[in-house]
Amino acid sequence: MTIVGIAGCDEQNSTGPDPDPGSDDDSISTVVSEDSTLKTFSGILVQTGLDAELESEGSFTAFAPTDSAFHKLPEGLLDDLTGEELKEILNYHLASGAMFTGDIQENEEIETNAGSSIFVRANNDIELNHKAIITEGDKETANGVIHKIDNVLLPDAYLTVFGAIEKRYSLSKFACYCTSGRTELEGVLEDETAEFTVFVPTDEAFENFEQNVDDLSDSDLREILNYHVVEQEILSDELSDGQTLTTRNGEDLMVSVSNDGTITLNGDRAVVQQADIEGKNGVVYIIDAVVDPHSGSGM
């Protein structure tokens, strides 16, 4: 598990536990199928064939959305998905090994069976992807443990670039500046009819910035954040050394690509820590510094 930073704009409240049927002698699939609050989750497990896997002798953790959690999804979303897409989303709620709430550490990532991570904030509640709360945890079964959650979790490919940013607690400052009303960027980056490449500084990068970002005027903050947004989708294999990108505020951002594949911006002012986080409307890069459109310096 990878440790990440933690911060957030607001808190979410638990909806409380649901009834807890089943026996710890039964498999995860059996316990889920007998729970009246998990009928949708159980049905999709059967539809995708994952119920058989969760009846095996392996050990698993299931983050199980309740029926009310599925009702919160946009109307028709599940109907529009292929069988493989449904399976990917269900696998995103499953992890290898039995992980009880006491094992879930603050600020960590949980690698799922879909191959991508769930991001955790553990405080009074255990919050996943800035989206879901564990409302009832630690239902032990014969082959693992079930935690009920109050929202469905989605991999990056089913989210906008803003959704992919917001779910990562190490990027919470950028997300908060987008949602604060000071930059109007949340609505921009949620636009599924557009394409974006977003270079997102970590929370640590904002803390190390030469200015206190909270003290900036709205117009200066908006200019800095827009300097990290390009209005087209550009994956890392499409970037070249010396390439210049025109950002959303009209200023140029220079890209350098070293022989070992390291990507930097404006010389060595910011280094890409993670590339090619693909959402529905673009791609996110995580960078280690805030880049100033005037000085080209993030430190």
N, C-alpha and C positions, 0 to 999 in steps of 0.2 A: 504494500500500500504506500502511496506517495503522500507526503505531508504537504499541504498547501496553506496559503494565508487565509485569514478569515475576517470578514467584516460585512456589514449589510445595512440597507437603508431602513428596514423596518422588521417587525416581528410578525410571525403568523401564529394563530391560536389553534390548538388541537380541538377536534370535534368530539373527542372522547372515545372510549373503547366500544366496540360492538360485541355482541355475544360471542362466546369462545367455545365452540363445540369440538368434538374430536378427542382422540386419545394419543398420548405420546408413543403408543404402540403402532399407530397408523402412519402411512407415508404422507408426505406433503400433499400429494394429489388427492388422497382420500380425505384428509382433513379439510382441504379447500372445497372439495365437492360437497361436503356435508355442512358447510357454513352458509347460512341463508344470506349473508351480506357479501358473499364473494361469487355470486352466480355468474357474472359476466367474465370475471377472471378465470373461473373454472371452465366455462364454455370455450374460451379462446385457447386455453391449455389443451383441451381435447381437440379442437379444430386444427391446431398446429402440430399435434402429436407430442407436445412437450409434457403432457401428463404422464406418458410412459417413462420419460427420463426421470421425472420426479417421483416415480415409484421404485426406482432402482436402489441399489445398496450404497450409492454414493452419498456424499454429504453436501447439503445445499442450504443457502439462505434465500428465502423468497420475500421480496417486498411486494405485498399483494394489495393492489388498489381495490377498494370497496366498490360496490355497485354505484354508490353515490359519486365516487371519484370518476368513474367512466361517464356519468351523466354530465360532468363538467366539461367534457371534451367538445370541441366544435361539432355541430350537427353534421352527420354524414362522414366524419373523418375516418372512422373505422370501416365504413362501407366502401370507401374509395381505395383501401389498401389491398395489396396482393397478399397471398398466403405467406410469402417470404417476408414481406414487410411486417405483417402481424407477428410472425415468429421472431423477427429481430426486436420488435418492441417488447414482446414478452420476455425474451432473453435478457433485455436490458433491466428487467426486474429480478433477475436471478443471478446469484453468485455462488461459486464453488466454496464449500466449507460452511460449517455452521457458525454464524456470527451473531452472538447475542448482543443486546443493547449495551451491556457492560463492556463488550469488546470493541464497540464503535468509538473511535477516538475523535476528539475535536480536531477539525481542520484536515480531515483525510479524504482520500479518494478511494472508492471501492471499485475494483475492477469487476465488471459484470461478464456474464456468459455471451453477451453481444460483442465483446471485445473493446468496449468503451467504458468510461468511468462514470460512476455516480459521485457527486460532490457533496460532502457532509458538513453541516454546521451543527455541533452538539453543544447546546446550552441548557436551558430548562427543558426544551423539547429537542428532539433529534430531527433536524430539517434536512431534506434532500433536494439538491438542485435549486435552492431558493424557491421551491414549488410545493413540496409535499412534507407533511408531518407524519411521523410514526404515531398513530393514534392508539394502537394496541400492539405491544411487542412481546417477543420471547415466547411464542407458542411453540413449544418443543414437540417434534414429531420423531418418528423412528429413523428418519434420514435427514434431519436438519431442523430448521427453525423458520417460522413465519412471522413477519411483521406486517400488520395492516397499515396502509397509508391512505391519505385523504385526497390525493391527486395522482393521476397517471404520469409517469416519467417518460420523457421522449429523448431519444438520441439526437445528436446535433443535426443530422440530415433532415429531421422533421421540424426543426425550429428555424426561425429567422436568425440572421447574424446577431441581432440583439439578444434573442433567447439564448444563443450559444455563449454569449458574453455573460449574461446575467446569472446563469447557472453556476458559473465558476466564482467561488468566493474570493479567490486571489485577484479578481478583476472587479471587485465590488465598487471601488471608487469611480472607475470609468462608467459603470452602469448607473451609479447614483447620479453622476453629473448629467447623464442622458435623461434620467427620469425626473430631475429636480425642477424642470420647467425653465431652467436658465439657458439651456442650449437647444431645446426642441429636437434633440437628436433621436429620442426614443421612437417617435412616429416615423422619422426618416428611415431608420434601420429596421423597422418592422414592415416596411413596404415590400410586399412580395412581388410587385411588378417591376422592381428595380434590381440592380446588381451592385454589390459593394465588395471592396477589399478594405478591411479595417485592421489597422495596426494598433493593438490595445496595450497600453502600459499597465504593468502590474500595480497593485497597491503600494508596494515598496518603491516603485519608480516614482509615483506621485509624492511619496514622503521624502524622497531624495531630490526632488525637483528644486531648482534654484529659487523659485518663488513659492509662497504659500498659495496654493491654487484656490483655496476657499476665500482668499482676500481679493482675488481678481474680479474685475467688473464682469458682468454677464457677457458683454461683447468680446472681451479678451478671452474669457473661458471658451466661448463659442468658437472663436477663431482657432484656438489651440486644439480643441477636440476635432474640429472639421479638418485640421491639417493632418489628422491621422486616418482620414476616410478618403478612399478613392472610389469614384462612381463607376466601377467596372470590376468584374471578378477576375483576379489574376492569381493563379496557383504558383507555387514556388518554382516549378519547372519551366514557367513562362517568364521568370525574372532573369535578367542578365546583368553582368557587371557594368556599371556606369549608366544603367537605365534611369530615366527620369520619369516620374509619375506626377501627373497633375492632380492635386488634392481637391477636396470639395470647397475649400476656401480660395481656390485659384492659384495657390502657391505650389512650386515644384518641390518634390521630395526625391532625393537621389538614392538609388539603390546600389549597393556593392555586394558582389558575390565572390567569395574567396575560393581558392582551389579545393578546399575541404568542404565547400558547400555552405559555409557560414554566411548568413545574410545580415548586412548592417545597413543602417539608414543615415544619410548625411555624413558620410565618412564613417567614423566609429562612434557616433553619438548615441546610437541605440542598436542593440543586438537582438535579433529574432531568437527567442527561446523555444518557441513552438510554432510551426507553420501548418498551413493547410487544414484548419479546422473548418470543415465545409458545412454550411447551413443551406436552407432552401433558397436564399437570395444572395449568396456570396460566400466569402471566405474570411476567416479571422486569423491573424498572426498575433502571438503574444510577444511583447518586447520589454526590454529591461530598463527603459528610460522614456521620459516624456520628451518629445521633440518640439522645440520652439520654432515656429515658422519664421521668426525674424532673425534669431541668432544661429538657428540650425543646431543648437546645443540642448541636450536634455539633462545636463548636469551642471 
